[in-house]
Amino acid sequence: MRIISGKYKSRRIQVPTNLQARPTTDFAKEGLFNVLNNRLDWEETTALDLFSGTGSIALELVSRGCPYVVSVEQNQNHFNFICRAQERLGAKELFPVKADVFRYLQSLKQPFDFIFADPPYQLPDIDSLPATLFEKNLLKPDGLFVLEHSKKLHFSSLPHFREERMYGNVHFSFFTF
């Protein structure tokens, strides 16, 4: 896993083979962050990374200057990996949470400027995620929610959908208020 830009630029963190995560590819991550660079002021952005996996997106956000990033991951091995990476980098802006994403969202009251979700592609409730975030007002006005998904899924008919970007087999759907 490689951090693309910011204070940890070019840092590589070896992902153990026993992790079952499907990290966002470097190609897709670079494309996504090129788009986000034009939409977000990193130093002013609070972020929530759901289904964090290896923590690749959360660490990239911290590296680029986000002052507060919450990383939510249910799998104990993945959570431990994120905590070790945070410690190794000294990323005090990162706050890992070990929790089921849907339960965590039900208790969350704090809105964020940017929310990213990379759920398992076969997750049965994936289409309810955008509605949950908007119903609970977890995105600040002018905030941005990005959902990573397979090409088999389409979200363009959902409220707040703005656009879809594709990078190889990785698709990102963008939602705003």
Secondary structure, DSSP 8 states (H G I E B T S, - for coil): -B--SSTTTT-B----TT-------HHHHHHHHHHHHTT--GGG-EEEEES-TTSHHHHHHHHTT-SEEEEEE--HHHHHHHHHHHHHHT-TTEEEEES-HHHHHHH----EEEEEE---TT-TTGGGHHHHHHHTT-EEEEEEEEEEE-TT---TTSTTEEEEEEETTEEEEEEE-
